[in-house]
Amino acid sequence: KQSSLLQGSLFLHRELPFRLAMRVQDLDSLPRGLMVLPELQQVREWYITSFKELRTFSFSKPSAKPADIPPFHQLLRAIFHRHIKVPEQMAKGCLELRSQLQHFYGSSWWDHADRITVDNILQSFFLSRIGIRFLLE
């Protein structure tokens, strides 16, 4: 059992930083100034912080040991809890942008192409987030 837990932990140590980095890229590709909003900047910072924590976590050298599992799992729990408010923050940011754009541009505040782009990016972001949450649990 310890061997399986250790192998799973090593897999997560390799896989999660990659997935977190991809979510930061998703956020960075949002149009219309979404990333200037404090709510979305906070989400981006959470993902970057989690990425850095995973990349700096060190398993025993020259090979990982079962004693590495508890501190690594503690890190995973901390990341899980940090990201609990991601959907709420994303929604707040999108609502704030919508309000600002309506104020400045009136009823033509959001063209169809931007809406499709944002929908596609957010759909990818949230579907991938489900996978990350599954791995963290």
A tleap script that builds the chain and sets N, CA, C and O, in Angstrom:
source leaprc.protein.ff14SB
mol = sequence {
  NLYS GLN SER SER LEU LEU GLN GLY SER LEU
  PHE LEU HIE ARG GLU LEU PRO PHE ARG LEU
  ALA MET ARG VAL GLN ASP LEU ASP SER LEU
  PRO ARG GLY LEU MET VAL LEU PRO GLU LEU
  GLN GLN VAL ARG GLU TRP TYR ILE THR SER
  PHE LYS GLU LEU ARG THR PHE SER PHE SER
  LYS PRO SER ALA LYS PRO ALA ASP ILE PRO
  PRO PHE HIE GLN LEU LEU ARG ALA ILE PHE
  HIE ARG HIE ILE LYS VAL PRO GLU GLN MET
  ALA LYS GLY CYS LEU GLU LEU ARG SER GLN
  LEU GLN HIE PHE TYR GLY SER SER TRP TRP
  ASP HIE ALA ASP ARG ILE THR VAL ASP ASN
  ILE LEU GLN SER PHE PHE LEU SER ARG ILE
  GLY ILE ARG PHE LEU LEU CGLU
}
set mol.1.N position { 0.832 -1.197 0.000 }
set mol.1.CA position { 0.000 0.000 0.000 }
set mol.1.C position { 0.874 1.259 0.000 }
set mol.1.O position { 0.580 2.208 -0.726 }
set mol.2.N position { 1.938 1.280 0.798 }
set mol.2.CA position { 2.822 2.436 0.843 }
set mol.2.C position { 3.431 2.705 -0.526 }
set mol.2.O position { 3.607 3.857 -0.924 }
set mol.3.N position { 3.748 1.638 -1.236 }
set mol.3.CA position { 4.342 1.791 -2.567 }
set mol.3.C position { 3.346 2.463 -3.529 }
set mol.3.O position { 3.726 3.330 -4.316 }
set mol.4.N position { 2.083 2.058 -3.457 }
set mol.4.CA position { 1.058 2.663 -4.316 }
set mol.4.C position { 0.853 4.128 -3.962 }
set mol.4.O position { 0.735 4.971 -4.852 }
set mol.5.N position { 0.809 4.437 -2.674 }
set mol.5.CA position { 0.654 5.831 -2.245 }
set mol.5.C position { 1.829 6.681 -2.706 }
set mol.5.O position { 1.658 7.819 -3.143 }
set mol.6.N position { 3.011 6.116 -2.601 }
set mol.6.CA position { 4.210 6.836 -3.018 }
set mol.6.C position { 4.208 7.059 -4.528 }
set mol.6.O position { 4.523 8.156 -4.991 }
set mol.7.N position { 3.859 6.037 -5.295 }
set mol.7.CA position { 3.785 6.183 -6.746 }
set mol.7.C position { 2.731 7.215 -7.139 }
set mol.7.O position { 2.956 8.029 -8.035 }
set mol.8.N position { 1.581 7.179 -6.466 }
set mol.8.CA position { 0.536 8.163 -6.736 }
set mol.8.C position { 0.987 9.569 -6.407 }
set mol.8.O position { 0.700 10.509 -7.148 }
set mol.9.N position { 1.692 9.716 -5.299 }
set mol.9.CA position { 2.196 11.034 -4.904 }
set mol.9.C position { 3.206 11.558 -5.913 }
set mol.9.O position { 3.187 12.739 -6.261 }
set mol.10.N position { 4.077 10.691 -6.379 }
set mol.10.CA position { 5.065 11.104 -7.377 }
set mol.10.C position { 4.386 11.504 -8.687 }
set mol.10.O position { 4.795 12.465 -9.339 }
set mol.11.N position { 3.351 10.761 -9.063 }
set mol.11.CA position { 2.590 11.127 -10.260 }
set mol.11.C position { 1.977 12.524 -10.098 }
set mol.11.O position { 2.089 13.363 -10.993 }
set mol.12.N position { 1.328 12.768 -8.949 }
set mol.12.CA position { 0.714 14.073 -8.706 }
set mol.12.C position { 1.763 15.184 -8.681 }
set mol.12.O position { 1.511 16.293 -9.153 }
set mol.13.N position { 2.917 14.888 -8.140 }
set mol.13.CA position { 3.997 15.874 -8.076 }
set mol.13.C position { 4.453 16.290 -9.469 }
set mol.13.O position { 4.851 17.435 -9.682 }
set mol.14.N position { 4.393 15.362 -10.412 }
set mol.14.CA position { 4.755 15.666 -11.808 }
set mol.14.C position { 3.590 16.301 -12.563 }
set mol.14.O position { 3.791 17.249 -13.322 }
set mol.15.N position { 2.386 15.794 -12.365 }
set mol.15.CA position { 1.234 16.162 -13.192 }
set mol.15.C position { 0.583 17.481 -12.791 }
set mol.15.O position { 0.234 18.282 -13.658 }
set mol.16.N position { 0.415 17.718 -11.499 }
set mol.16.CA position { -0.318 18.907 -11.059 }
set mol.16.C position { 0.332 20.225 -11.478 }
set mol.16.O position { -0.388 21.126 -11.910 }
set mol.17.N position { 1.651 20.387 -11.374 }
set mol.17.CA position { 2.223 21.663 -11.843 }
set mol.17.C position { 1.919 21.944 -13.313 }
set mol.17.O position { 1.650 23.085 -13.692 }
set mol.18.N position { 1.963 20.912 -14.125 }
set mol.18.CA position { 1.637 21.076 -15.544 }
set mol.18.C position { 0.202 21.564 -15.704 }
set mol.18.O position { -0.053 22.505 -16.455 }
set mol.19.N position { -0.727 20.938 -15.010 }
set mol.19.CA position { -2.138 21.317 -15.127 }
set mol.19.C position { -2.394 22.723 -14.580 }
set mol.19.O position { -3.186 23.477 -15.146 }
set mol.20.N position { -1.735 23.069 -13.495 }
set mol.20.CA position { -1.898 24.417 -12.937 }
set mol.20.C position { -1.353 25.467 -13.905 }
set mol.20.O position { -1.966 26.516 -14.100 }
set mol.21.N position { -0.203 25.181 -14.506 }
set mol.21.CA position { 0.380 26.121 -15.474 }
set mol.21.C position { -0.554 26.325 -16.669 }
set mol.21.O position { -0.673 27.437 -17.183 }
set mol.22.N position { -1.205 25.266 -17.105 }
set mol.22.CA position { -2.148 25.390 -18.225 }
set mol.22.C position { -3.330 26.273 -17.842 }
set mol.22.O position { -3.839 27.014 -18.683 }
set mol.23.N position { -3.774 26.210 -16.594 }
set mol.23.CA position { -4.891 27.067 -16.174 }
set mol.23.C position { -4.460 28.534 -16.119 }
set mol.23.O position { -5.259 29.423 -16.414 }
set mol.24.N position { -3.217 28.789 -15.746 }
set mol.24.CA position { -2.711 30.167 -15.769 }
set mol.24.C position { -2.695 30.667 -17.209 }
set mol.24.O position { -3.048 31.818 -17.467 }
set mol.25.N position { -2.292 29.820 -18.144 }
set mol.25.CA position { -2.315 30.207 -19.555 }
set mol.25.C position { -3.739 30.495 -20.027 }
set mol.25.O position { -3.965 31.434 -20.790 }
set mol.26.N position { -4.698 29.686 -19.572 }
set mol.26.CA position { -6.100 29.958 -19.910 }
set mol.26.C position { -6.495 31.345 -19.431 }
set mol.26.O position { -7.089 32.124 -20.177 }
set mol.27.N position { -6.162 31.647 -18.184 }
set mol.27.CA position { -6.519 32.956 -17.628 }
set mol.27.C position { -5.844 34.083 -18.396 }
set mol.27.O position { -6.457 35.115 -18.666 }
set mol.28.N position { -4.591 33.881 -18.743 }
set mol.28.CA position { -3.846 34.915 -19.475 }
set mol.28.C position { -4.396 35.153 -20.879 }
set mol.28.O position { -4.142 36.200 -21.474 }
set mol.29.N position { -5.136 34.200 -21.407 }
set mol.29.CA position { -5.664 34.356 -22.762 }
set mol.29.C position { -7.065 34.974 -22.792 }
set mol.29.O position { -7.647 35.129 -23.866 }
set mol.30.N position { -7.604 35.326 -21.633 }
set mol.30.CA position { -8.934 35.949 -21.608 }
set mol.30.C position { -8.887 37.344 -22.224 }
set mol.30.O position { -7.966 38.113 -21.951 }
set mol.31.N position { -9.885 37.675 -23.062 }
set mol.31.CA position { -9.910 38.989 -23.718 }
set mol.31.C position { -10.584 40.059 -22.867 }
set mol.31.O position { -11.056 39.807 -21.758 }
set mol.32.N position { -10.609 41.255 -23.428 }
set mol.32.CA position { -11.383 42.377 -22.917 }
set mol.32.C position { -11.035 42.797 -21.497 }
set mol.32.O position { -11.905 43.239 -20.747 }
set mol.33.N position { -9.795 42.665 -21.133 }
set mol.33.CA position { -9.378 43.198 -19.848 }
set mol.33.C position { -9.799 42.392 -18.635 }
set mol.33.O position { -9.748 42.894 -17.511 }
set mol.34.N position { -10.212 41.154 -18.844 }
set mol.34.CA position { -10.631 40.359 -17.688 }
set mol.34.C position { -9.508 40.208 -16.663 }
set mol.34.O position { -9.764 40.202 -15.459 }
set mol.35.N position { -8.271 40.088 -17.133 }
set mol.35.CA position { -7.172 39.839 -16.196 }
set mol.35.C position { -6.736 41.091 -15.433 }
set mol.35.O position { -5.872 40.991 -14.561 }
set mol.36.N position { -7.290 42.245 -15.721 }
set mol.36.CA position { -6.959 43.423 -14.921 }
set mol.36.C position { -7.851 43.508 -13.687 }
set mol.36.O position { -7.613 44.331 -12.802 }
set mol.37.N position { -8.869 42.668 -13.624 }
set mol.37.CA position { -9.778 42.679 -12.487 }
set mol.37.C position { -9.141 41.989 -11.289 }
set mol.37.O position { -8.560 40.913 -11.429 }
set mol.38.N position { -9.245 42.603 -10.109 }
set mol.38.CA position { -8.614 42.029 -8.906 }
set mol.38.C position { -9.059 40.599 -8.611 }
set mol.38.O position { -8.260 39.786 -8.145 }
set mol.39.N position { -10.320 40.286 -8.877 }
set mol.39.CA position { -10.819 38.936 -8.584 }
set mol.39.C position { -10.096 37.889 -9.419 }
set mol.39.O position { -9.735 36.827 -8.912 }
set mol.40.N position { -9.885 38.183 -10.688 }
set mol.40.CA position { -9.214 37.218 -11.553 }
set mol.40.C position { -7.707 37.204 -11.316 }
set mol.40.O position { -7.063 36.167 -11.469 }
set mol.41.N position { -7.150 38.342 -10.945 }
set mol.41.CA position { -5.735 38.363 -10.568 }
set mol.41.C position { -5.499 37.500 -9.335 }
set mol.41.O position { -4.471 36.832 -9.225 }
set mol.42.N position { -6.461 37.515 -8.403 }
set mol.42.CA position { -6.347 36.679 -7.203 }
set mol.42.C position { -6.352 35.201 -7.571 }
set mol.42.O position { -5.543 34.427 -7.059 }
set mol.43.N position { -7.264 34.810 -8.460 }
set mol.43.CA position { -7.327 33.416 -8.908 }
set mol.43.C position { -5.999 33.023 -9.561 }
set mol.43.O position { -5.453 31.953 -9.289 }
set mol.44.N position { -5.495 33.896 -10.414 }
set mol.44.CA position { -4.218 33.625 -11.083 }
set mol.44.C position { -3.110 33.445 -10.057 }
set mol.44.O position { -2.287 32.539 -10.193 }
set mol.45.N position { -3.072 34.292 -9.031 }
set mol.45.CA position { -2.053 34.181 -7.978 }
set mol.45.C position { -2.181 32.874 -7.206 }
set mol.45.O position { -1.170 32.267 -6.852 }
set mol.46.N position { -3.409 32.431 -6.939 }
set mol.46.CA position { -3.597 31.146 -6.264 }
set mol.46.C position { -2.991 30.015 -7.079 }
set mol.46.O position { -2.329 29.133 -6.532 }
set mol.47.N position { -3.219 30.043 -8.392 }
set mol.47.CA position { -2.672 28.988 -9.250 }
set mol.47.C position { -1.146 29.059 -9.308 }
set mol.47.O position { -0.475 28.027 -9.293 }
set mol.48.N position { -0.608 30.255 -9.374 }
set mol.48.CA position { 0.852 30.394 -9.408 }
set mol.48.C position { 1.468 29.958 -8.083 }
set mol.48.O position { 2.493 29.277 -8.071 }
set mol.49.N position { 0.856 30.341 -6.978 }
set mol.49.CA position { 1.361 29.933 -5.661 }
set mol.49.C position { 1.358 28.411 -5.539 }
set mol.49.O position { 2.335 27.816 -5.083 }
set mol.50.N position { 0.272 27.795 -5.944 }
set mol.50.CA position { 0.176 26.328 -5.871 }
set mol.50.C position { 1.213 25.672 -6.771 }
set mol.50.O position { 1.838 24.684 -6.386 }
set mol.51.N position { 1.398 26.218 -7.967 }
set mol.51.CA position { 2.417 25.711 -8.882 }
set mol.51.C position { 3.800 25.766 -8.218 }
set mol.51.O position { 4.537 24.780 -8.229 }
set mol.52.N position { 4.145 26.922 -7.643 }
set mol.52.CA position { 5.458 27.091 -7.025 }
set mol.52.C position { 5.642 26.155 -5.841 }
set mol.52.O position { 6.720 25.587 -5.660 }
set mol.53.N position { 4.595 25.989 -5.028 }
set mol.53.CA position { 4.702 25.091 -3.873 }
set mol.53.C position { 4.956 23.656 -4.309 }
set mol.53.O position { 5.771 22.952 -3.712 }
set mol.54.N position { 4.260 23.227 -5.347 }
set mol.54.CA position { 4.474 21.864 -5.842 }
set mol.54.C position { 5.869 21.700 -6.434 }
set mol.54.O position { 6.520 20.677 -6.225 }
set mol.55.N position { 6.324 22.708 -7.172 }
set mol.55.CA position { 7.648 22.614 -7.799 }
set mol.55.C position { 8.776 22.655 -6.766 }
set mol.55.O position { 9.845 22.087 -6.993 }
set mol.56.N position { 8.546 23.319 -5.642 }
set mol.56.CA position { 9.609 23.404 -4.634 }
set mol.56.C position { 9.535 22.287 -3.597 }
set mol.56.O position { 10.454 22.137 -2.792 }
set mol.57.N position { 8.461 21.503 -3.600 }
set mol.57.CA position { 8.379 20.375 -2.672 }
set mol.57.C position { 9.418 19.341 -3.069 }
set mol.57.O position { 9.513 18.962 -4.236 }
set mol.58.N position { 10.194 18.889 -2.098 }
set mol.58.CA position { 11.260 17.925 -2.401 }
set mol.58.C position { 10.980 16.589 -1.742 }
set mol.58.O position { 10.782 16.495 -0.530 }
set mol.59.N position { 10.970 15.579 -2.560 }
set mol.59.CA position { 10.953 14.224 -2.033 }
set mol.59.C position { 12.387 13.872 -1.647 }
set mol.59.O position { 13.337 14.496 -2.119 }
set mol.60.N position { 12.531 12.873 -0.791 }
set mol.60.CA position { 13.861 12.456 -0.334 }
set mol.60.C position { 14.746 12.084 -1.515 }
set mol.60.O position { 14.276 11.557 -2.524 }
set mol.61.N position { 16.032 12.369 -1.369 }
set mol.61.CA position { 17.007 12.013 -2.390 }
set mol.61.C position { 17.788 10.800 -1.908 }
set mol.61.O position { 17.983 10.702 -0.696 }
set mol.62.N position { 18.243 9.891 -2.709 }
set mol.62.CA position { 18.112 9.841 -4.163 }
set mol.62.C position { 16.751 9.325 -4.621 }
set mol.62.O position { 16.402 9.480 -5.792 }
set mol.63.N position { 15.971 8.713 -3.719 }
set mol.63.CA position { 14.642 8.250 -4.133 }
set mol.63.C position { 13.635 8.573 -3.031 }
set mol.63.O position { 13.976 8.647 -1.850 }
set mol.64.N position { 12.408 8.761 -3.446 }
set mol.64.CA position { 11.343 9.116 -2.506 }
set mol.64.C position { 11.118 7.992 -1.503 }
set mol.64.O position { 11.342 6.815 -1.785 }
set mol.65.N position { 10.665 8.404 -0.317 }
set mol.65.CA position { 10.430 7.445 0.766 }
set mol.65.C position { 8.997 7.589 1.273 }
set mol.65.O position { 8.379 8.640 1.102 }
set mol.66.N position { 8.469 6.536 1.898 }
set mol.66.CA position { 7.118 6.629 2.462 }
set mol.66.C position { 6.943 7.795 3.441 }
set mol.66.O position { 5.842 8.328 3.578 }
set mol.67.N position { 8.006 8.185 4.108 }
set mol.67.CA position { 7.923 9.317 5.039 }
set mol.67.C position { 7.619 10.635 4.325 }
set mol.67.O position { 7.219 11.605 4.968 }
set mol.68.N position { 7.803 10.678 3.018 }
set mol.68.CA position { 7.499 11.884 2.232 }
set mol.68.C position { 5.998 12.058 1.998 }
set mol.68.O position { 5.544 13.157 1.677 }
set mol.69.N position { 5.241 10.997 2.155 }
set mol.69.CA position { 3.819 11.032 1.805 }
set mol.69.C position { 3.024 12.009 2.674 }
set mol.69.O position { 2.316 12.850 2.121 }
set mol.70.N position { 3.105 11.941 4.004 }
set mol.70.CA position { 2.273 12.859 4.817 }
set mol.70.C position { 2.513 14.353 4.529 }
set mol.70.O position { 1.539 15.088 4.371 }
set mol.71.N position { 3.762 14.830 4.455 }
set mol.71.CA position { 3.913 16.255 4.148 }
set mol.71.C position { 3.414 16.625 2.746 }
set mol.71.O position { 2.902 17.725 2.536 }
set mol.72.N position { 3.564 15.710 1.799 }
set mol.72.CA position { 3.064 15.994 0.457 }
set mol.72.C position { 1.543 16.053 0.454 }
set mol.72.O position { 0.958 16.935 -0.175 }
set mol.73.N position { 0.903 15.130 1.145 }
set mol.73.CA position { -0.557 15.140 1.218 }
set mol.73.C position { -1.067 16.371 1.967 }
set mol.73.O position { -2.145 16.881 1.661 }
set mol.74.N position { -0.306 16.845 2.936 }
set mol.74.CA position { -0.666 18.086 3.624 }
set mol.74.C position { -0.617 19.264 2.643 }
set mol.74.O position { -1.484 20.137 2.673 }
set mol.75.N position { 0.379 19.284 1.793 }
set mol.75.CA position { 0.471 20.315 0.765 }
set mol.75.C position { -0.728 20.236 -0.187 }
set mol.75.O position { -1.306 21.262 -0.544 }
set mol.76.N position { -1.097 19.035 -0.591 }
set mol.76.CA position { -2.252 18.873 -1.484 }
set mol.76.C position { -3.533 19.386 -0.829 }
set mol.76.O position { -4.355 20.022 -1.489 }
set mol.77.N position { -3.706 19.114 0.464 }
set mol.77.CA position { -4.886 19.623 1.175 }
set mol.77.C position { -4.889 21.147 1.216 }
set mol.77.O position { -5.934 21.773 1.042 }
set mol.78.N position { -3.727 21.741 1.445 }
set mol.78.CA position { -3.632 23.206 1.482 }
set mol.78.C position { -4.002 23.800 0.124 }
set mol.78.O position { -4.707 24.808 0.060 }
set mol.79.N position { -3.536 23.190 -0.949 }
set mol.79.CA position { -3.867 23.659 -2.292 }
set mol.79.C position { -5.368 23.501 -2.544 }
set mol.79.O position { -6.010 24.405 -3.080 }
set mol.80.N position { -5.917 22.361 -2.160 }
set mol.80.CA position { -7.344 22.112 -2.328 }
set mol.80.C position { -8.163 23.215 -1.657 }
set mol.80.O position { -9.087 23.765 -2.256 }
set mol.81.N position { -7.816 23.531 -0.415 }
set mol.81.CA position { -8.564 24.558 0.327 }
set mol.81.C position { -8.334 25.959 -0.237 }
set mol.81.O position { -9.246 26.785 -0.216 }
set mol.82.N position { -7.159 26.235 -0.729 }
set mol.82.CA position { -6.871 27.545 -1.331 }
set mol.82.C position { -7.774 27.797 -2.536 }
set mol.82.O position { -8.188 28.929 -2.784 }
set mol.83.N position { -8.072 26.746 -3.273 }
set mol.83.CA position { -8.799 26.888 -4.534 }
set mol.83.C position { -10.321 26.750 -4.389 }
set mol.83.O position { -11.040 26.765 -5.388 }
set mol.84.N position { -10.803 26.619 -3.177 }
set mol.84.CA position { -12.247 26.446 -2.961 }
set mol.84.C position { -13.044 27.616 -3.531 }
set mol.84.O position { -14.126 27.412 -4.082 }
set mol.85.N position { -12.530 28.827 -3.409 }
set mol.85.CA position { -13.286 30.005 -3.825 }
set mol.85.C position { -13.033 30.433 -5.275 }
set mol.85.O position { -13.445 31.520 -5.679 }
set mol.86.N position { -12.371 29.600 -6.043 }
set mol.86.CA position { -12.096 29.953 -7.444 }
set mol.86.C position { -13.384 30.252 -8.220 }
set mol.86.O position { -13.452 31.294 -8.871 }
set mol.87.N position { -14.411 29.384 -8.184 }
set mol.87.CA position { -15.615 29.703 -8.970 }
set mol.87.C position { -16.268 31.023 -8.545 }
set mol.87.O position { -16.724 31.798 -9.385 }
set mol.88.N position { -16.305 31.263 -7.257 }
set mol.88.CA position { -16.892 32.508 -6.752 }
set mol.88.C position { -16.105 33.729 -7.237 }
set mol.88.O position { -16.696 34.716 -7.673 }
set mol.89.N position { -14.790 33.661 -7.161 }
set mol.89.CA position { -13.958 34.775 -7.615 }
set mol.89.C position { -14.087 35.000 -9.121 }
set mol.89.O position { -14.147 36.141 -9.581 }
set mol.90.N position { -14.129 33.919 -9.878 }
set mol.90.CA position { -14.281 34.040 -11.329 }
set mol.90.C position { -15.619 34.690 -11.667 }
set mol.90.O position { -15.690 35.557 -12.537 }
set mol.91.N position { -16.670 34.274 -10.985 }
set mol.91.CA position { -17.992 34.855 -11.236 }
set mol.91.C position { -18.011 36.343 -10.879 }
set mol.91.O position { -18.550 37.157 -11.628 }
set mol.92.N position { -17.429 36.690 -9.749 }
set mol.92.CA position { -17.373 38.106 -9.352 }
set mol.92.C position { -16.628 38.929 -10.403 }
set mol.92.O position { -17.068 40.021 -10.764 }
set mol.93.N position { -15.521 38.417 -10.886 }
set mol.93.CA position { -14.744 39.128 -11.895 }
set mol.93.C position { -15.516 39.323 -13.186 }
set mol.93.O position { -15.503 40.411 -13.763 }
set mol.94.N position { -16.195 38.266 -13.646 }
set mol.94.CA position { -16.969 38.373 -14.888 }
set mol.94.C position { -18.124 39.353 -14.729 }
set mol.94.O position { -18.410 40.126 -15.643 }
set mol.95.N position { -18.788 39.330 -13.579 }
set mol.95.CA position { -19.888 40.275 -13.340 }
set mol.95.C position { -19.380 41.712 -13.271 }
set mol.95.O position { -20.034 42.629 -13.769 }
set mol.96.N position { -18.230 41.905 -12.662 }
set mol.96.CA position { -17.649 43.249 -12.576 }
set mol.96.C position { -17.296 43.770 -13.968 }
set mol.96.O position { -17.577 44.924 -14.292 }
set mol.97.N position { -16.682 42.922 -14.786 }
set mol.97.CA position { -16.346 43.343 -16.146 }
set mol.97.C position { -17.612 43.676 -16.931 }
set mol.97.O position { -17.674 44.689 -17.628 }
set mol.98.N position { -18.597 42.834 -16.812 }
set mol.98.CA position { -19.863 43.084 -17.516 }
set mol.98.C position { -20.437 44.442 -17.109 }
set mol.98.O position { -20.875 45.212 -17.963 }
set mol.99.N position { -20.436 44.726 -15.842 }
set mol.99.CA position { -20.962 46.001 -15.348 }
set mol.99.C position { -20.168 47.182 -15.904 }
set mol.99.O position { -20.748 48.177 -16.340 }
set mol.100.N position { -18.847 47.070 -15.887 }
set mol.100.CA position { -17.995 48.146 -16.401 }
set mol.100.C position { -18.214 48.370 -17.892 }
set mol.100.O position { -18.329 49.510 -18.343 }
set mol.101.N position { -18.274 47.281 -18.659 }
set mol.101.CA position { -18.445 47.410 -20.104 }
set mol.101.C position { -19.813 47.969 -20.457 }
set mol.101.O position { -19.931 48.772 -21.383 }
set mol.102.N position { -20.842 47.562 -19.741 }
set mol.102.CA position { -22.175 48.112 -20.000 }
set mol.102.C position { -22.196 49.608 -19.703 }
set mol.102.O position { -22.836 50.379 -20.418 }
set mol.103.N position { -21.504 50.010 -18.660 }
set mol.103.CA position { -21.460 51.426 -18.295 }
set mol.103.C position { -20.792 52.260 -19.404 }
set mol.103.O position { -21.269 53.340 -19.752 }
set mol.104.N position { -19.684 51.742 -19.951 }
set mol.104.CA position { -18.935 52.503 -20.951 }
set mol.104.C position { -19.483 52.364 -22.362 }
set mol.104.O position { -19.446 53.326 -23.130 }
set mol.105.N position { -19.995 51.180 -22.725 }
set mol.105.CA position { -20.360 50.922 -24.114 }
set mol.105.C position { -21.854 50.716 -24.349 }
set mol.105.O position { -22.272 50.561 -25.497 }
set mol.106.N position { -22.652 50.711 -23.318 }
set mol.106.CA position { -24.085 50.523 -23.486 }
set mol.106.C position { -24.440 49.118 -23.909 }
set mol.106.O position { -23.783 48.156 -23.511 }
set mol.107.N position { -25.479 48.999 -24.714 }
set mol.107.CA position { -26.005 47.679 -25.060 }
set mol.107.C position { -25.083 46.875 -25.987 }
set mol.107.O position { -25.224 45.656 -26.079 }
set mol.108.N position { -24.150 47.531 -26.668 }
set mol.108.CA position { -23.248 46.794 -27.575 }
set mol.108.C position { -21.919 46.481 -26.894 }
set mol.108.O position { -20.874 46.443 -27.543 }
set mol.109.N position { -21.967 46.264 -25.619 }
set mol.109.CA position { -20.759 46.118 -24.812 }
set mol.109.C position { -19.963 44.853 -25.088 }
set mol.109.O position { -18.777 44.799 -24.765 }
set mol.110.N position { -20.559 43.869 -25.655 }
set mol.110.CA position { -19.853 42.590 -25.793 }
set mol.110.C position { -20.220 41.979 -27.128 }
set mol.110.O position { -21.360 41.558 -27.326 }
set mol.111.N position { -19.283 41.926 -28.034 }
set mol.111.CA position { -19.638 41.356 -29.326 }
set mol.111.C position { -19.642 39.829 -29.260 }
set mol.111.O position { -19.095 39.226 -28.337 }
set mol.112.N position { -20.263 39.237 -30.246 }
set mol.112.CA position { -20.469 37.795 -30.275 }
set mol.112.C position { -19.145 37.027 -30.234 }
set mol.112.O position { -19.038 36.009 -29.549 }
set mol.113.N position { -18.156 37.504 -30.951 }
set mol.113.CA position { -16.856 36.814 -31.007 }
set mol.113.C position { -16.205 36.783 -29.634 }
set mol.113.O position { -15.670 35.752 -29.223 }
set mol.114.N position { -16.246 37.913 -28.913 }
set mol.114.CA position { -15.672 37.941 -27.558 }
set mol.114.C position { -16.416 36.988 -26.635 }
set mol.114.O position { -15.802 36.279 -25.838 }
set mol.115.N position { -17.725 36.973 -26.743 }
set mol.115.CA position { -18.528 36.103 -25.884 }
set mol.115.C position { -18.176 34.640 -26.130 }
set mol.115.O position { -18.030 33.871 -25.180 }
set mol.116.N position { -18.039 34.253 -27.383 }
set mol.116.CA position { -17.687 32.864 -27.703 }
set mol.116.C position { -16.290 32.545 -27.187 }
set mol.116.O position { -16.066 31.473 -26.624 }
set mol.117.N position { -15.346 33.469 -27.374 }
set mol.117.CA position { -13.977 33.254 -26.889 }
set mol.117.C position { -13.954 33.059 -25.380 }
set mol.117.O position { -13.343 32.115 -24.879 }
set mol.118.N position { -14.617 33.946 -24.662 }
set mol.118.CA position { -14.645 33.849 -23.198 }
set mol.118.C position { -15.345 32.567 -22.771 }
set mol.118.O position { -14.865 31.874 -21.874 }
set mol.119.N position { -16.467 32.240 -23.395 }
set mol.119.CA position { -17.175 31.003 -23.052 }
set mol.119.C position { -16.289 29.784 -23.238 }
set mol.119.O position { -16.255 28.903 -22.380 }
set mol.120.N position { -15.568 29.729 -24.359 }
set mol.120.CA position { -14.691 28.584 -24.628 }
set mol.120.C position { -13.555 28.485 -23.619 }
set mol.120.O position { -13.244 27.398 -23.132 }
set mol.121.N position { -12.941 29.615 -23.308 }
set mol.121.CA position { -11.832 29.608 -22.351 }
set mol.121.C position { -12.328 29.213 -20.963 }
set mol.121.O position { -11.705 28.396 -20.286 }
set mol.122.N position { -13.448 29.792 -20.542 }
set mol.122.CA position { -13.966 29.468 -19.212 }
set mol.122.C position { -14.451 28.026 -19.133 }
set mol.122.O position { -14.294 27.373 -18.101 }
set mol.123.N position { -15.034 27.529 -20.206 }
set mol.123.CA position { -15.454 26.129 -20.215 }
set mol.123.C position { -14.244 25.207 -20.059 }
set mol.123.O position { -14.276 24.267 -19.265 }
set mol.124.N position { -13.188 25.475 -20.810 }
set mol.124.CA position { -11.962 24.695 -20.689 }
set mol.124.C position { -11.372 24.817 -19.287 }
set mol.124.O position { -10.952 23.826 -18.690 }
set mol.125.N position { -11.346 26.046 -18.772 }
set mol.125.CA position { -10.795 26.304 -17.447 }
set mol.125.C position { -11.536 25.491 -16.390 }
set mol.125.O position { -10.906 24.813 -15.578 }
set mol.126.N position { -12.873 25.552 -16.392 }
set mol.126.CA position { -13.645 24.885 -15.344 }
set mol.126.C position { -13.672 23.370 -15.515 }
set mol.126.O position { -13.685 22.646 -14.519 }
set mol.127.N position { -13.682 22.875 -16.740 }
set mol.127.CA position { -13.595 21.423 -16.924 }
set mol.127.C position { -12.246 20.904 -16.426 }
set mol.127.O position { -12.180 19.860 -15.777 }
set mol.128.N position { -11.188 21.624 -16.725 }
set mol.128.CA position { -9.858 21.224 -16.257 }
set mol.128.C position { -9.756 21.356 -14.742 }
set mol.128.O position { -9.085 20.559 -14.086 }
set mol.129.N position { -10.423 22.360 -14.196 }
set mol.129.CA position { -10.425 22.549 -12.746 }
set mol.129.C position { -11.043 21.333 -12.053 }
set mol.129.O position { -10.577 20.917 -10.991 }
set mol.130.N position { -12.082 20.769 -12.649 }
set mol.130.CA position { -12.698 19.564 -12.083 }
set mol.130.C position { -11.669 18.440 -12.012 }
set mol.130.O position { -11.586 17.733 -11.007 }
set mol.131.N position { -10.892 18.275 -13.069 }
set mol.131.CA position { -9.845 17.248 -13.071 }
set mol.131.C position { -8.801 17.490 -11.997 }
set mol.131.O position { -8.358 16.553 -11.333 }
set mol.132.N position { -8.406 18.743 -11.825 }
set mol.132.CA position { -7.425 19.091 -10.788 }
set mol.132.C position { -7.998 18.790 -9.412 }
set mol.132.O position { -7.317 18.207 -8.568 }
set mol.133.N position { -9.246 19.185 -9.181 }
set mol.133.CA position { -9.887 18.919 -7.881 }
set mol.133.C position { -9.951 17.421 -7.619 }
set mol.133.O position { -9.708 16.971 -6.499 }
set mol.134.N position { -10.273 16.658 -8.639 }
set mol.134.CA position { -10.336 15.199 -8.492 }
set mol.134.C position { -8.972 14.661 -8.074 }
set mol.134.O position { -8.888 13.829 -7.170 }
set mol.135.N position { -7.922 15.117 -8.708 }
set mol.135.CA position { -6.583 14.650 -8.368 }
set mol.135.C position { -6.176 15.084 -6.956 }
set mol.135.O position { -5.508 14.335 -6.243 }
set mol.136.N position { -6.573 16.275 -6.560 }
set mol.136.CA position { -6.215 16.761 -5.220 }
set mol.136.C position { -6.928 15.992 -4.118 }
set mol.136.O position { -6.398 15.837 -3.018 }
set mol.137.N position { -8.121 15.514 -4.413 }
set mol.137.CA position { -8.867 14.765 -3.404 }
set mol.137.C position { -8.290 13.381 -3.276 }
set mol.137.O position { -8.775 12.581 -2.476 }
savepdb mol mol.pdb
quit
